[in-house]
Amino acid sequence: MPPEALDFGRRAQLTELMDGPCNREELHACLRDLARVNRWLLGYRPVLAWLDSLGLPRGSGPVSILDVGCGYGDGLRRVERWARSRGIAIELEGIDLNPETVKIAAEATQPSSAIRWTHADVFDFEPARPVDFAISSLFTHHLDESGVVRFLRWLELHARRGWCINDLSRNATPYFLFRAFAWGMGLHPFVQHDGPVSIARAFVENDWRGMCARAGLAEHEVTIRGFTPGRLCVMRRKAA
């Protein structure tokens, strides 16, 4: 579909190249460039801001965090550095549907890290130990609305203290800006294609409010907040 034919009032029915078959070299290069984009465009900020808002105490027992759709693992490694800098004991696990992605994430992680990497479909995944918090970044736009509702219910069941969904917001401005940015920076062709497609497939606030309601969440139980540039996050903090 040519860009001029897109209607940003509706979610685009497009396919991302990363969702199809590709060799390991292409996958690695694409994931590495996505991590560069996350650094350059403040992609970690929403999750770190949410974690800061929790006021987790220093020196207490370990807090467990599960990253769903962990990809290259750069987000979870950033959370690990965040916790270490604050003296917060933490147990981290990343899961991803693609077994090669999990291997690449593990290889990109320093041996000193305590992050566990697991190949799993989230809907079949039963954590070995209770999870305090769950996070996901750039995952939900790969699902349809019924899949997101299912994921929200999964989060409610398994993340006993709260969760944070960090994703994109469907809007023409970041769509066209990212197209130009990715081309100008010479990013991997998959990233040049999939980045704008991801924005066109993303959900907006009204979508999220409807899906949260279908998942059984009251409006006051979730916070929906935008982050510049182009992020829209859904956050939930449960009562102790």
C-alpha positions as CSV (number, residue, x, y, z in Angstrom):
1,M,0.0,0.0,0.0
2,P,1.5,3.4,-1.0
3,P,2.0,5.8,1.9
4,E,-0.5,8.3,0.3
5,A,-3.2,5.6,0.5
6,L,-2.9,5.1,4.3
7,D,-5.8,6.3,6.5
8,F,-4.3,6.9,10.0
9,G,-7.8,6.9,11.4
10,R,-7.8,3.1,11.0
11,R,-5.2,0.5,11.7
12,A,-3.4,-0.6,8.6
13,Q,-3.5,-4.2,7.5
14,L,0.2,-4.5,6.5
15,T,2.9,-7.1,7.1
16,E,6.3,-6.6,8.6
17,L,9.3,-8.3,7.0
18,M,10.6,-9.4,10.5
19,D,7.4,-11.4,11.0
20,G,8.3,-13.6,8.0
21,P,11.2,-16.0,7.4
22,C,14.7,-14.6,7.3
23,N,18.2,-15.9,7.8
24,R,20.1,-15.4,11.1
25,E,22.5,-12.8,9.6
26,E,19.6,-10.6,8.5
27,L,17.8,-11.1,11.8
28,H,20.9,-10.1,13.8
29,A,21.6,-7.0,11.7
30,C,18.0,-5.9,12.0
31,L,17.8,-6.4,15.7
32,R,21.0,-4.5,16.2
33,D,19.7,-1.6,14.2
34,L,16.5,-1.6,16.2
35,A,18.5,-1.3,19.3
36,R,20.3,1.7,17.8
37,V,16.9,3.3,17.1
38,N,15.8,2.6,20.7
39,R,18.9,4.5,22.0
40,W,18.7,7.4,19.6
41,L,14.9,7.9,19.9
42,L,14.6,7.4,23.7
43,G,12.8,4.1,23.4
44,Y,13.7,2.9,26.9
45,R,12.4,6.0,28.6
46,P,8.8,5.0,29.1
47,V,9.6,1.7,30.9
48,L,12.3,3.3,33.0
49,A,10.0,6.2,33.9
50,W,7.4,3.7,35.0
51,L,9.9,1.8,37.1
52,D,11.0,5.0,38.7
53,S,7.4,5.8,39.6
54,L,7.0,2.5,41.5
55,G,9.4,3.7,44.2
56,L,11.0,0.3,44.6
57,P,13.1,0.2,47.8
58,R,16.8,-0.3,47.9
59,G,18.2,-3.3,49.7
60,S,14.9,-5.3,49.9
61,G,14.3,-8.8,48.5
62,P,14.6,-9.2,44.8
63,V,11.9,-7.9,42.5
64,S,11.1,-10.1,39.5
65,I,10.5,-8.5,36.0
66,L,9.5,-10.4,32.9
67,D,10.0,-8.9,29.5
68,V,7.6,-10.3,26.9
69,G,8.8,-10.2,23.3
70,C,12.3,-9.3,24.5
71,G,13.8,-9.2,21.0
72,Y,17.5,-8.2,21.0
73,G,17.3,-7.9,24.8
74,D,18.6,-4.3,24.8
75,G,15.6,-3.1,26.8
76,L,16.1,-5.7,29.5
77,R,19.8,-5.0,29.7
78,R,19.0,-1.3,30.2
79,V,16.6,-2.2,33.0
80,E,19.4,-4.3,34.6
81,R,21.7,-1.2,34.5
82,W,18.9,0.9,36.0
83,A,18.4,-1.4,38.9
84,R,22.1,-1.7,39.6
85,S,22.6,2.1,39.7
86,R,19.8,2.3,42.3
87,G,20.9,-0.7,44.5
88,I,17.6,-2.5,43.7
89,A,17.8,-6.3,43.8
90,I,16.2,-7.7,40.7
91,E,15.5,-10.9,38.8
92,L,15.1,-10.5,35.1
93,E,13.8,-12.9,32.4
94,G,13.1,-12.2,28.7
95,I,11.0,-14.4,26.6
96,D,10.5,-14.4,22.8
97,L,8.7,-16.5,20.3
98,N,11.6,-16.7,17.9
99,P,14.3,-19.2,19.2
100,E,17.0,-17.5,17.1
101,T,16.1,-14.1,18.6
102,V,16.6,-15.5,22.1
103,K,20.0,-16.9,21.1
104,I,21.1,-13.6,19.7
105,A,19.9,-11.7,22.8
106,A,21.9,-14.1,25.0
107,E,25.0,-13.7,22.8
108,A,24.7,-9.9,23.1
109,T,24.6,-10.0,26.9
110,Q,27.7,-9.7,29.1
111,P,28.6,-12.9,31.1
112,S,28.2,-10.9,34.3
113,S,24.5,-10.4,33.6
114,A,22.0,-12.5,35.5
115,I,19.2,-12.1,32.9
116,R,17.6,-15.4,31.9
117,W,16.6,-15.8,28.2
118,T,13.7,-18.1,27.3
119,H,12.2,-19.2,24.0
120,A,8.4,-19.3,24.6
121,D,5.1,-18.3,23.3
122,V,3.7,-16.0,26.0
123,F,0.3,-17.6,25.8
124,D,1.7,-21.0,26.6
125,F,4.2,-19.6,29.1
126,E,3.9,-20.4,32.8
127,P,6.6,-18.6,34.9
128,A,8.6,-20.9,37.1
129,R,8.3,-18.4,39.9
130,P,5.8,-15.6,40.6
131,V,6.4,-12.5,38.5
132,D,6.1,-9.1,40.2
133,F,6.1,-7.0,37.1
134,A,5.8,-7.6,33.4
135,I,6.9,-5.3,30.6
136,S,6.7,-5.4,26.8
137,S,8.1,-3.1,24.2
138,L,7.1,-2.9,20.5
139,F,5.2,-6.2,20.9
140,T,1.5,-5.5,20.9
141,H,1.3,-3.9,17.5
142,H,2.1,-7.3,16.1
143,L,-1.2,-8.6,17.5
144,D,-4.8,-8.0,16.4
145,E,-7.2,-6.6,18.9
146,S,-8.4,-10.0,20.2
147,G,-4.8,-10.9,20.7
148,V,-4.1,-7.7,22.7
149,V,-7.2,-8.4,24.9
150,R,-5.9,-11.9,25.5
151,F,-2.4,-10.5,26.3
152,L,-3.9,-8.0,28.8
153,R,-5.7,-10.8,30.6
154,W,-2.5,-12.8,30.6
155,L,-0.7,-9.8,32.2
156,E,-3.5,-9.4,34.8
157,L,-3.1,-13.1,35.7
158,H,0.6,-13.4,35.9
159,A,2.0,-9.9,36.8
160,R,1.0,-9.7,40.4
161,R,2.1,-6.1,41.1
162,G,1.7,-4.4,37.7
163,W,2.7,-4.2,34.1
164,C,3.8,-1.7,31.4
165,I,3.2,-1.9,27.7
166,N,5.5,0.3,25.7
167,D,4.5,0.7,22.1
168,L,4.0,3.1,19.2
169,S,1.2,5.5,18.4
170,R,-0.5,5.5,15.0
171,N,0.0,8.9,13.5
172,A,1.0,10.3,10.2
173,T,3.8,12.6,11.5
174,P,6.0,9.9,13.1
175,Y,5.3,7.6,10.1
176,F,6.8,10.0,7.5
177,L,9.5,11.3,9.8
178,F,10.7,7.8,10.6
179,R,10.7,6.9,6.9
180,A,13.1,9.8,6.2
181,F,15.1,9.1,9.3
182,A,15.7,5.4,8.6
183,W,16.7,6.1,5.0
184,G,19.0,8.9,6.0
185,M,20.7,6.8,8.7
186,G,21.2,3.9,6.3
187,L,19.4,1.5,8.6
188,H,18.8,-2.2,7.7
189,P,16.2,-2.5,4.9
190,F,14.0,-4.4,7.2
191,V,14.0,-1.5,9.7
192,Q,13.4,1.0,6.9
193,H,10.3,-1.0,5.9
194,D,9.0,-2.3,9.2
195,G,9.4,0.9,11.2
196,P,6.8,2.9,9.3
197,V,4.6,-0.2,9.0
198,S,4.7,-0.7,12.7
199,I,3.5,2.9,13.2
200,A,0.7,2.4,10.8
201,R,-0.3,-0.9,12.6
202,A,-0.1,0.6,16.1
203,F,-3.0,1.4,18.3
204,V,-4.3,4.8,19.5
205,E,-5.7,5.8,22.9
206,N,-9.3,5.0,22.0
207,D,-8.3,1.6,20.8
208,W,-6.5,0.9,24.1
209,R,-9.5,2.0,26.2
210,G,-11.7,-0.3,24.3
211,M,-9.4,-3.3,24.6
212,C,-8.7,-2.7,28.3
213,A,-12.5,-2.7,28.9
214,R,-12.9,-5.9,26.9
215,A,-10.1,-7.4,29.1
216,G,-12.1,-6.5,32.2
217,L,-10.1,-3.5,33.3
218,A,-11.8,-0.5,34.7
219,E,-10.8,2.9,33.3
220,H,-9.2,4.0,36.6
221,E,-7.1,0.9,36.8
222,V,-4.9,1.8,33.8
223,T,-2.8,4.8,32.8
224,I,-2.4,5.6,29.1
225,R,0.4,8.1,28.4
226,G,2.2,9.3,25.4
227,F,6.0,9.8,25.2
228,T,7.8,11.8,22.6
229,P,8.7,10.7,20.0
230,G,5.8,8.6,18.9
231,R,5.3,6.3,21.9
232,L,2.0,5.4,23.6
233,C,2.2,3.3,26.8
234,V,-0.4,1.5,28.8
235,M,0.5,1.1,32.5
236,R,-1.0,-0.7,35.4
237,R,0.0,-0.6,39.1
238,K,-1.9,-3.0,41.3
239,A,-2.6,-2.5,45.0
240,A,0.0,-4.1,47.3
